C-alpha cells in the first residue's frame, strides 16, 4: 500500500466532504441572518471546487485514474461526515465551523507526513500552504459569524514552526504587511519548517 497516496486520497475526501457539507449548509441556514449566511456558505463551498480539482489532477498525474474512483471516495467522505454531523448537533453553521477547523488539521497532517517522507514537490508544498492560508480566512469568517472568542495561544518556544507562524500573525495583525510579504517571498516560514522537520539529520552528526 502506498501511504503517500492514502494521505492524498484522505485529503481529497476531506475537501469533498467539506464542499458537500458547506453546500448543504447553504440550503439549510434560516432565521434573521438567512441571506448573509446563505451567501457565506455559497462562498465557502464554491472556494473548494478549484482546490478539489487541482488535488484530484495531481493524484491522477502521480498514481493513475484508479486512484480517484468515486465509490471509495464517497465511503471515506461518509466516514468523515458522520462524526462532524454528531459534533455539530445538526446545526448548519456549527457544522461549517467544525469542518473548517478540521480541515486545518488535515492540511497540517498531510504537509508534515509528506515532508517526512520526502514526497513534497515545490508545487505540492505551495499548494498545501496556499490552501491552509485560504481556509484560515474561511475560519476567520466563521468565527466572526459565530462570535467565537479567539483562542489565546501562547508562544510555543519549543516548536520553531509554530513560533514563526505566530510571529507572522502578530506582524500581520499589527499592519506590518510589507514585512510579512518579505518573509514569505524569501520563504522564511518554509525554511524554518524544513530545518525543524529535518532536525534529526543535524542530531545524527553528534
Ligand atoms: Fe444556491
Boltz pocket constraint, residues with backbone or C-beta under 6 A from the ligand:
constraints:
  - pocket:
      binder: B
      contacts: [[A, 26]]
      max_distance: 6.0
